[in-house]
């Protein structure tokens, strides 16, 4: 059995690259591994067959020769460890790339997701208006720290790695809020990541699924 990943049948973002299957698609494109996609509806995501693969009823999942993985960080780590293209050959540099992968999902992404929650899911709550600027400031604080570390460098630690793939993917989720554009160095960093041919292929593949729905409106 070849590689099969799951993705939204219709992505909430209309194929703008914000859904997490984009990260896995991108990693597969960087490593040159062919893959198939099984599209899953919102109803199917909560049904027993998908729950057996992803206990929290989310996407994406990764299947290959009987192996089933979930969580994008673990999937990208698995691919980077087994295929060239996402980790440096130096042992210490590889360890640092893994640190950046964890930083992306553990330190940078949580406040970004909080902002989405406050604006969309909790927007009608009486305390949402007060909480919104607090969450936005937490994002700005993290972005200020990350921007200072990145400086004038092209990537986070030497050449492009899985750390950059995960970090750029996370930062992309802050673009709709406008906060990313407040930090020119980070915005340029994300733009460099988006310009990579592997990302372009991954983005196009996801957009192709969602384009009919997004253009129909």
N, C-alpha and C positions, 0 to 999 in steps of 0.2 A: 504494500500500500504506500502510495506517495504521500506527500505533505498535503493536509487539508486543514484549512482554518475556517472559522465561522465569522460572519459579519452580519450587520443589520440588513434585513431585506430592504428597508428604507431607512436610511440614516437620519436622525433628528436634525443634523446640520446640513442636510441636502447634498452631502458629498464634498464638503469644504476641507476635509482632512482632519477634522477634530475628533472623529470617532477613533477609539483605540485600536481597531484593527489596522489603521494606517501605520502604526508603529511596527507591527509584525510584518505587514506587506513590505514596508521600507527595508527592514532587516533582511528579509528574504531576497529582495532585489539587490541589496548591497553584497550579499554573499553569492548571488547568482543561482539560487535554488528555485526550481520550478515548484509551483504549488497550485492547488485548486481551492475554490472558495465555496462553502456551503452557506447559503443565505438563510437567515433565521428571522421569523417574524417576532413581534413583541410577545405574542401569545405563546409561540413555540419556545421562547427563551425561558418561560416559567414552567414548561411541561417536563415531566419526568425524564424523557430521553436527553434533553439538554442539561437538566440539573445533574444527571449522572456524569456529565463531562465538566460542568462548571457549577459547583454547589450553590453559588450565589445568583445564578440566573443571569449572567452577563455575557458579553462578548469581548474579545475573541477567545476561542479555544484553539488548540494546536494538536493535531493528531498525526502520528507517523509510525508505521510499523507496530501498532499496538500501544505506543506511548501516547498519553493524553496529558497535556499541560494547560494551565490557565494562568492568568495574570501576565500582563505584557512584559513586566520586568524579567520574570522567570523565563518567558519564551525567548526574549531577545538575548538573555544571558546564555541560554542553551545553544542558540544558533551561533553566537559569537565564540563560544568555547569549542565548537566543532567544525566551524568553517572559516576560512580566511576572509578578511575584509572588514571585520568590526573590532578586533583587538590587536594591539601592537604585539610584536614578538617578544619584547623585553618584559620580563616577569614583573618588575616593579611598575612599569607603565601600564601593564594589564591590570594590576591591582588598583591603580589610581583610576583607571577607566571604570572599573566596577564601583568605586566609591562615588563617582559622578552619576552613575546609573541610580544608585540608592539615593543620592541627594536629590535627583530629579523627582522621584516619586514620593520620598519621605519628607523632604524639606520644602521644595518649591511648589509641588502640585497641591497639597492640602489647602492652603489659603485660596488658591485659584478655584478649586472646586467649591469651597465655602461661598465664594462670591456668586458662582452660578446658582447655588442653592438659595441664597438670600434673594437674588434677583428674580428667579423663575419659580422656585417651589414655595418659598416663604414670603414672596412679595406682597401678599395681602395681609400679612400679620401686622399688628399694630406697632411692633417693635422693629420691623424690618428697616424702616427709614433711618433709625438710629444705628442699627447694626451694620448697615451697608458701608458707610465710610470707615468704620473700624476695620472691617475685613479688607477693604481696598488699601488701607494704610499698611496692613500686615504684608500684603503682596508687594507694595512699594518698598518696604523695608528689606524684604528678601531680594528683590530685584536690584536694589542699591548695592547689597552685599555681593551678589553674583556679578554685577557689572564691574564692580571694583576688582574682583578676582580675574575676570576675563581681560580687562584692560584693552590693549590694542591687539591682542592675540587673535588669530583666525579661529582657533578652536580652544577648548578648555585645557587640554594638556597635550601639546604637540600636534600630531596628525589627527584627523577625524577618527572617532571611535564610537563604540556603542554608547559611551557616556554622552557624547554629543547628540546622538540619535534620540536618546531618551529625553535629554534636556530640551532640545529644540522642539520635540513633540509636545512636551509639557508647556513650554512657553507659548506655543501656538494657541493654546486654549485661552490665553489672556488677551489675545488680539481683539476679539469682539468688544471687550470692555474699554479699549483705548489705552489701557495702562502700559502695554508693551511699547507703544510708540513714545511714551514718556522717557524711555531709556534707549537712545539711539544706538548705543553699542550692542545692546541685546537684540534690538530690531534688526540690525545689520547682520548679526550672528544668525538669527533665524532665517533671514533672506538667503544667506550663503548655504544654509542647510537645505532650504527649499530648492535651490538652484542645482543641487546634485542630481545627476541623471537618474539615480536609483529612486530618489524621492519623487521625481517627476513621474516615473513609471507607476509607482505606488499610488500617487494622487490620482493619476488618470484612470487607473483601474477602479478605484473606489468611485470616482465621479461618474464613470460610465454606467454604473449600477443605478445611481441616483439621478442622473441627468433628466430622464423622461419625466420624473415626478417634479423636479425643480423647475423645468421649463414649461410644465403644463399650467402653472399658476399664472 
